[in-house]
Amino acid sequence: MKRMIVHCGPDSTQMALLEDGRLVEYAAESSQRRGLVGSFFKGKVVNVVPGMQAAFVDIGQKKNAFLYIDDLLHPHLERQPRQKPAITSLLKAGQELIVQVVKDALGNKGARVTTHYSLPGRWLVYMPTAGYVAVSKKIGHEDERSRLRAIGEELRTEDEGLILRTVAENAEPASIAEDLGLLRDRWNHIQDTAKKIGAPSLLHHDLGMVQRLMRDIYSPETDELIMDCPEQLEQTNEFLGTMLPGKFPKLTVYEGEDGLFEHYGIRQQLEKDFQRKIWLPGGGYIVWDNTEAMTVIDVNTGRFTGGQTLEETVFQTNMEAAREIARLVRLRDAGGIIIVDFIDMDREEHQSEVLDMLESSLDGDRTQHHVLGWTKLGLLEMTRKRVREESVLLLTD
């Protein structure tokens, strides 16, 4: 069971996600500034850089967006040319085109944009020009994968692409078809708007934080949403009514005297989990450092002395750390290169078990990630897709 806690403050909205009572996700969205990932713009090419095979596009933000040649070529790999053409043959300065933001501006870099358009719905992701059907890898039953693939092939036109999402498992064909119809209408509206206005202009803003959460992971049969802002809850209820007609979600307005985050112990947990030094339940601890290029995590035994031998003590500490690191990577929304310096282990089977523990504990992470394994120096290396700034703790009354 998932419990989603949403606190609305005067300057921001904050969300905490609990799975089986454990805090696994946190996000904050400023009322003055929303992220742009997923949003569509009509942009104007400012500069084409042959040496980078890239272009800079004015989308009306403080910094020009970055468009790489791979995001210009056909999204279906089989339809791309064997040798990439020069980007100057595809784009010219002053040219106008529709682009979609795939990565927010980070630091001194502008947003990254693409022409591989995608519109996520409840049951599927609609890609108007991709030309293929795919099914979420998290759907493990081959019969169900084949059923969903067949539904997608029947519904799509020749140029369209569809990805059937994890939540589409056992979904009715009519529900999938309705979702596709809504997404087609949205894409047509984006195209029609682009024909009527000049560049740079915003064509479509992706959903806000709470609605994205509802769209992506909410299950009305098992999950609960608790909010302390009646107006936001009413809007969310209306949104769910259009997305899940006939369902009766568990939506609750919190009216307690103490704060919402305090009532569920979230504030205290967040303050602990966003420290540089985080204690493990068994007495060990990890140290979390961010550099410009990567996240570095160091594991220490601390006060833990539970094993009968040094090797056993180290192994138990590393296993506990692997579970906690997987949760914290998701909670803090870490991205890019992540290096974990586990305590040195002598036995290869212990290294394998720690690696397996980290990978299995990351199964619930919706963000694309890859655990690459152990380096020659005995460090654990992984990557996680970075589309927004790493979560910053923002607790307000």
Backbone torsions as a table, in degrees:
resi	resn	phi	psi	omega
1	MET	NA	138.1	176.7
2	LYS	-109.4	138.2	175.1
3	ARG	-121.7	120.3	-177.3
4	MET	-105.2	121.3	-176.9
5	ILE	-110.0	121.5	-177.9
6	VAL	-121.9	120.0	178.8
7	HIS	-110.0	126.3	-179.9
8	CYS	-104.4	111.7	176.3
9	GLY	-99.7	178.0	-178.6
10	PRO	-66.4	-28.9	-175.7
11	ASP	-116.8	-8.1	-176.5
12	SER	-158.3	161.3	171.4
13	THR	-113.8	132.6	-178.4
14	GLN	-121.1	141.3	-178.8
15	MET	-125.7	135.6	172.8
16	ALA	-126.0	134.7	-179.5
17	LEU	-113.2	124.9	177.6
18	LEU	-109.9	130.6	173.8
19	GLU	-115.9	117.4	-176.1
20	ASP	52.5	39.8	177.0
21	GLY	83.2	-0.3	-176.6
22	ARG	-108.6	134.0	-179.1
23	LEU	-72.4	121.5	-176.8
24	VAL	-126.1	-19.6	179.1
25	GLU	-142.0	146.6	175.5
26	TYR	-145.4	138.9	176.4
27	ALA	-150.4	150.1	177.6
28	ALA	-132.9	138.3	-179.3
29	GLU	-127.7	120.2	-179.6
30	SER	-70.6	142.5	177.7
31	SER	-71.7	-19.6	179.0
32	GLN	-89.1	-26.7	-173.6
33	ARG	-143.0	115.7	175.5
34	ARG	-101.5	151.5	175.0
35	GLY	-65.8	161.4	-175.7
36	LEU	-109.4	-4.0	-177.3
37	VAL	-57.0	130.5	-179.3
38	GLY	92.4	-13.3	-177.8
39	SER	-81.4	151.8	-179.0
40	PHE	-108.1	140.6	177.6
41	PHE	-132.1	150.9	163.5
42	LYS	-94.4	112.1	-174.5
43	GLY	-111.0	165.8	177.0
44	LYS	-123.1	128.4	180.0
45	VAL	-67.6	123.6	-179.5
46	VAL	-94.3	-41.6	-174.5
47	ASN	-153.4	135.8	175.2
48	VAL	-110.0	127.2	-174.6
49	VAL	-114.1	98.0	-176.5
50	PRO	-59.0	-38.5	-177.4
51	GLY	-65.5	-22.4	177.9
52	MET	-102.3	-5.7	-173.0
53	GLN	50.1	47.8	-175.8
54	ALA	-150.0	168.9	177.8
55	ALA	-139.8	156.0	175.0
56	PHE	-108.0	132.6	-171.7
57	VAL	-123.3	129.9	176.2
58	ASP	-81.3	115.4	177.3
59	ILE	-115.1	13.5	176.6
60	GLY	88.6	12.4	178.1
61	GLN	-101.5	176.8	-177.9
62	LYS	-61.4	-38.2	179.8
63	LYS	-117.4	143.6	177.9
64	ASN	-65.5	147.7	179.7
65	ALA	-82.3	157.2	-176.5
66	PHE	-107.7	126.6	180.0
67	LEU	-123.1	112.9	-178.3
68	TYR	-90.3	154.5	-175.2
69	ILE	-60.4	-34.6	178.8
70	ASP	-61.4	-24.5	178.3
71	ASP	-89.1	4.6	174.6
72	LEU	-105.8	-32.1	-179.1
73	LEU	-69.9	167.1	-176.8
74	HIS	-57.7	136.8	-178.2
75	PRO	-66.9	-21.5	176.8
76	HIS	-85.2	117.2	-174.2
77	LEU	-56.9	-35.2	-177.6
78	GLU	-68.8	-16.8	-179.7
79	ARG	-100.4	2.6	176.9
80	GLN	-84.1	148.0	177.0
81	PRO	-65.0	149.4	-178.9
82	ARG	-62.4	-36.3	177.6
83	GLN	-115.7	128.0	-177.3
84	LYS	-65.6	133.5	176.2
85	PRO	-74.2	166.2	173.8
86	ALA	-68.0	138.2	-177.3
87	ILE	-64.0	-24.2	178.2
88	THR	-66.9	-17.8	176.4
89	SER	-84.8	-9.2	-178.1
90	LEU	-108.8	-29.5	-175.9
91	LEU	-135.4	148.3	174.8
92	LYS	-130.2	149.4	175.1
93	ALA	-58.9	136.1	-178.3
94	GLY	93.2	-13.2	-180.0
95	GLN	-68.9	141.8	178.4
96	GLU	-106.4	142.7	-179.5
97	LEU	-158.9	159.4	176.2
98	ILE	-85.7	129.6	177.5
99	VAL	-130.3	157.4	177.6
100	GLN	-123.6	136.8	-179.4
101	VAL	-77.4	126.4	176.8
102	VAL	-111.1	-13.8	178.1
103	LYS	-149.3	128.0	179.0
104	ASP	-64.7	159.3	172.6
105	ALA	-59.8	130.1	-178.8
106	LEU	-125.6	121.4	179.7
107	GLY	61.2	-123.6	-179.2
108	ASN	-89.6	0.6	-177.6
109	LYS	-96.5	141.0	175.0
110	GLY	-74.7	175.9	179.5
111	ALA	-65.3	152.1	172.5
112	ARG	-99.0	135.2	-176.8
113	VAL	-124.9	165.9	-177.7
114	THR	-144.7	162.4	168.0
115	THR	-108.0	8.9	171.6
116	HIS	-86.7	79.8	-170.4
117	TYR	-70.6	144.0	175.8
118	SER	-148.9	138.3	178.5
119	LEU	-125.3	110.7	-179.5
120	PRO	-79.1	136.0	172.8
121	GLY	-116.4	-163.5	-179.7
122	ARG	-71.6	-47.4	-172.5
123	TRP	-101.8	-20.7	-174.7
124	LEU	-149.3	166.2	170.3
125	VAL	-109.8	125.4	-176.9
126	TYR	-98.1	125.0	178.6
127	MET	-121.7	101.1	-168.2
128	PRO	-61.9	-19.0	-176.4
129	THR	-127.6	13.5	-171.2
130	ALA	-80.5	-34.6	174.4
131	GLY	74.9	30.7	176.4
132	TYR	-158.1	164.7	176.3
133	VAL	-117.5	134.6	176.4
134	ALA	-133.3	158.8	180.0
135	VAL	-126.3	139.1	-180.0
136	SER	-50.8	133.6	179.1
137	LYS	-65.8	-17.9	-179.3
138	LYS	-78.0	-8.2	171.7
139	ILE	-88.0	109.0	-168.9
140	GLY	-90.2	-25.7	-176.4
141	HIS	-76.0	121.8	-174.6
142	GLU	-65.3	-34.8	178.3
143	ASP	-61.9	-42.2	179.2
144	GLU	-69.4	-37.6	176.8
145	ARG	-61.7	-43.2	179.9
146	SER	-65.7	-39.2	178.4
147	ARG	-62.3	-46.8	-179.0
148	LEU	-66.8	-38.9	178.7
149	ARG	-62.5	-41.3	179.6
150	ALA	-65.2	-40.3	177.4
151	ILE	-62.0	-44.2	179.6
152	GLY	-61.9	-44.0	-179.7
153	GLU	-64.2	-35.6	-179.9
154	GLU	-70.7	-34.6	-174.4
155	LEU	-84.0	-32.6	-171.0
156	ARG	-81.0	155.9	169.1
157	THR	-86.6	176.0	-173.3
158	GLU	-59.4	-41.1	-175.2
159	ASP	-85.0	-19.2	-173.1
160	GLU	-75.7	152.3	173.8
161	GLY	-123.2	144.8	179.9
162	LEU	-134.7	139.4	168.6
163	ILE	-117.7	117.5	176.9
164	LEU	-79.6	121.2	-173.1
165	ARG	-78.3	167.8	-179.1
166	THR	-58.1	-40.3	-178.1
167	VAL	-69.0	-9.9	179.0
168	ALA	-77.6	-6.8	178.6
169	GLU	-56.9	124.1	179.8
170	ASN	70.0	10.7	177.6
171	ALA	-71.6	149.1	178.9
172	GLU	-72.7	143.1	177.8
173	PRO	-55.4	-36.2	-179.4
174	ALA	-64.2	-37.4	178.8
175	SER	-66.9	-40.7	178.8
176	ILE	-65.4	-42.0	-180.0
177	ALA	-64.2	-39.1	178.7
178	GLU	-65.2	-41.4	177.7
179	ASP	-61.1	-44.5	179.2
180	LEU	-61.6	-41.4	179.3
181	GLY	-60.5	-41.7	178.3
182	LEU	-64.1	-39.9	-178.5
183	LEU	-71.7	-36.9	175.1
184	ARG	-60.6	-44.9	179.7
185	ASP	-60.9	-39.0	179.9
186	ARG	-65.3	-41.7	179.0
187	TRP	-65.7	-41.6	178.2
188	ASN	-63.1	-37.2	178.0
189	HIS	-65.8	-39.7	177.7
190	ILE	-61.4	-44.6	-179.9
191	GLN	-65.4	-42.8	-179.5
192	ASP	-64.4	-40.2	179.2
193	THR	-64.4	-39.8	-179.1
194	ALA	-62.4	-30.5	-179.8
195	LYS	-73.5	-20.7	-172.3
196	LYS	-98.8	-17.8	-174.5
197	ILE	-124.5	160.7	-179.6
198	GLY	-89.0	176.2	179.0
199	ALA	-106.0	147.4	-0.2
200	PRO	-86.4	141.7	-179.8
201	SER	-149.8	146.7	173.0
202	LEU	-80.8	127.8	179.8
203	LEU	-100.9	-34.3	-177.2
204	HIS	-160.4	126.8	177.6
205	HIS	-100.5	132.2	178.8
206	ASP	-64.9	165.5	-177.6
207	LEU	-59.7	157.9	174.0
208	GLY	-71.5	174.1	-172.4
209	MET	-58.2	-47.2	-176.2
210	VAL	-66.6	-44.1	-179.8
211	GLN	-66.9	-35.1	175.6
212	ARG	-61.3	-41.4	179.4
213	LEU	-62.6	-43.1	178.0
214	MET	-62.1	-44.6	-178.6
215	ARG	-64.5	-40.5	-168.7
216	ASP	-86.6	-37.6	-170.8
217	ILE	-134.3	-6.2	-173.0
218	TYR	-74.5	132.5	175.2
219	SER	-119.1	114.0	-175.0
220	PRO	-66.4	-19.3	-178.9
221	GLU	-74.8	-31.0	-171.9
222	THR	-124.4	-22.0	-169.7
223	ASP	-97.6	157.9	-177.9
224	GLU	-128.6	137.4	177.0
225	LEU	-117.3	124.9	-179.7
226	ILE	-122.5	126.2	-177.1
227	MET	-132.7	153.3	176.5
228	ASP	-107.9	19.1	178.9
229	CYS	-131.7	102.4	-176.6
230	PRO	-56.6	-37.8	-178.3
231	GLU	-64.7	-44.9	178.3
232	GLN	-63.5	-38.6	180.0
233	LEU	-65.8	-39.1	178.8
234	GLU	-63.7	-41.0	177.1
235	GLN	-64.0	-40.4	179.0
236	THR	-65.2	-39.1	178.8
237	ASN	-62.8	-41.6	177.8
238	GLU	-64.7	-40.8	179.1
239	PHE	-62.6	-45.5	179.0
240	LEU	-65.4	-31.4	178.3
241	GLY	-63.9	-34.9	177.7
242	THR	-80.1	-30.9	-177.4
243	MET	-83.6	-35.7	-176.9
244	LEU	-129.5	68.5	-178.4
245	PRO	-61.3	139.1	178.5
246	GLY	87.4	-8.7	178.9
247	LYS	-93.1	155.0	-179.7
248	PHE	-124.1	86.0	-176.7
249	PRO	-66.1	155.9	179.3
250	LYS	-89.0	89.2	-179.8
251	LEU	-110.6	130.8	-174.8
252	THR	-132.3	135.6	171.7
253	VAL	-92.4	124.6	179.8
254	TYR	-83.3	128.2	-178.0
255	GLU	-127.4	21.0	-179.6
256	GLY	-69.4	161.7	-178.2
257	GLU	-74.2	-39.0	177.3
258	ASP	-82.7	162.9	-177.2
259	GLY	-61.6	154.2	-177.7
260	LEU	-61.7	-47.8	-179.6
261	PHE	-66.4	-33.6	178.0
262	GLU	-69.2	-40.2	-176.4
263	HIS	-60.4	-37.9	-178.4
264	TYR	-98.3	10.1	176.8
265	GLY	70.1	19.2	-174.6
266	ILE	-78.1	-41.5	-178.0
267	ARG	-58.5	-47.1	-179.6
268	GLN	-63.2	-41.1	-179.5
269	GLN	-66.1	-40.9	179.6
270	LEU	-64.6	-43.9	-179.7
271	GLU	-61.1	-33.5	178.0
272	LYS	-75.3	-42.5	-173.3
273	ASP	-76.8	-15.2	179.5
274	PHE	-102.2	11.1	173.8
275	GLN	-74.1	162.2	173.8
276	ARG	-70.1	-38.9	179.4
277	LYS	-107.8	121.8	-176.4
278	ILE	-121.0	122.4	-178.4
279	TRP	-81.1	141.0	175.0
280	LEU	-88.9	155.3	-177.3
281	PRO	-56.7	-32.0	-176.1
282	GLY	-85.3	-4.6	178.9
283	GLY	114.2	-14.9	172.5
284	GLY	-76.6	178.6	177.5
285	TYR	-152.8	161.1	175.0
286	ILE	-122.2	150.8	176.3
287	VAL	-115.5	127.6	-172.2
288	TRP	-113.0	118.3	179.3
289	ASP	-126.7	137.2	175.4
290	ASN	-108.0	130.0	170.5
291	THR	-112.7	176.5	179.7
292	GLU	-65.0	-30.4	-173.5
293	ALA	-98.7	-24.2	-172.6
294	MET	-161.4	171.5	171.3
295	THR	-106.5	131.7	-178.5
296	VAL	-119.7	126.8	-177.0
297	ILE	-123.1	126.8	-177.9
298	ASP	-113.9	132.9	-178.1
299	VAL	-106.0	135.4	-179.5
300	ASN	-134.7	149.6	-179.7
301	THR	-72.5	-29.2	177.9
302	GLY	57.8	-122.8	-178.0
303	ARG	-93.6	3.5	-175.4
304	PHE	-79.9	126.2	178.4
305	THR	-137.1	31.4	-170.5
306	GLY	-74.9	-22.9	-177.2
307	GLY	-76.7	155.1	178.7
308	GLN	-74.9	-25.1	176.5
309	THR	-127.8	166.6	177.7
310	LEU	-60.7	-42.9	179.6
311	GLU	-60.2	-41.8	-179.4
312	GLU	-68.3	-38.4	177.0
313	THR	-62.2	-45.6	178.7
314	VAL	-62.4	-45.1	-177.7
315	PHE	-62.1	-46.8	-179.1
316	GLN	-63.7	-39.9	177.7
317	THR	-63.3	-44.2	-179.7
318	ASN	-65.2	-38.4	178.3
319	MET	-64.0	-43.8	178.1
320	GLU	-64.3	-40.3	179.3
321	ALA	-65.6	-38.5	-179.2
322	ALA	-61.0	-43.9	177.8
323	ARG	-62.7	-43.5	-176.4
324	GLU	-71.7	-37.8	179.2
325	ILE	-63.6	-40.6	177.8
326	ALA	-59.7	-41.2	178.8
327	ARG	-68.1	-42.3	-176.6
328	LEU	-71.3	-34.7	176.4
329	VAL	-59.5	-41.3	177.9
330	ARG	-72.9	-43.8	-177.6
331	LEU	-63.8	-44.3	-178.1
332	ARG	-86.7	-2.8	178.8
333	ASP	53.4	48.1	178.9
334	ALA	-67.3	147.7	-179.4
335	GLY	-141.5	167.4	-179.7
336	GLY	83.2	-147.4	-179.9
337	ILE	-82.4	132.5	177.9
338	ILE	-125.5	123.3	179.9
339	ILE	-114.3	128.1	178.7
340	VAL	-115.2	122.7	176.9
341	ASP	-97.2	83.2	175.2
342	PHE	-68.3	160.6	176.6
343	ILE	-67.6	137.7	-176.6
344	ASP	-57.5	133.4	178.2
345	MET	-118.9	139.0	-178.5
346	ASP	-83.0	-30.9	-173.3
347	ARG	-95.3	129.6	-178.1
348	GLU	-63.7	-34.6	-180.0
349	GLU	-65.2	-30.9	175.9
350	HIS	-68.3	-40.6	175.9
351	GLN	-59.9	-42.7	-179.4
352	SER	-64.5	-40.2	-179.2
353	GLU	-68.1	-38.4	177.2
354	VAL	-64.6	-42.5	177.6
355	LEU	-61.3	-45.2	179.2
356	ASP	-62.5	-39.2	179.5
357	MET	-63.1	-43.2	179.0
358	LEU	-62.8	-46.2	-177.7
359	GLU	-64.3	-45.0	-178.9
360	SER	-67.7	-33.9	179.8
361	SER	-72.4	-17.8	177.9
362	LEU	-90.3	1.0	-176.1
363	ASP	-58.5	-33.8	-178.0
364	GLY	-81.1	-2.1	-177.6
365	ASP	-77.6	119.2	-178.5
366	ARG	-78.2	-17.3	-179.6
367	THR	-82.2	137.6	-178.0
368	GLN	-60.0	130.9	-179.6
369	HIS	-148.4	158.2	178.7
370	HIS	-139.8	123.6	173.4
371	VAL	-92.6	112.5	-170.9
372	LEU	-87.7	-19.1	177.7
373	GLY	107.1	-165.5	-174.4
374	TRP	-87.3	137.7	174.9
375	THR	-86.0	173.7	178.6
376	LYS	-64.4	-21.5	179.0
377	LEU	-88.6	3.0	179.0
378	GLY	81.9	17.6	177.2
379	LEU	-94.7	150.1	176.9
380	LEU	-95.5	126.5	-175.4
381	GLU	-115.0	133.7	174.5
382	MET	-147.3	162.9	175.5
383	THR	-128.5	153.1	177.8
384	ARG	-143.6	133.3	-174.1
385	LYS	-60.6	131.0	179.4
386	ARG	-107.9	113.9	176.9
387	VAL	-118.0	-19.5	177.7
388	ARG	-134.6	167.9	174.7
389	GLU	-59.3	145.6	175.9
390	GLU	-58.6	141.6	-176.4
391	SER	-54.6	134.3	175.7
392	VAL	-113.6	133.1	-179.1
393	LEU	-65.5	123.6	-177.5
394	LEU	-136.1	86.3	-178.1
395	LEU	-100.7	117.1	178.5
396	THR	-125.0	162.2	178.6
397	ASP	-81.9	NA	NA
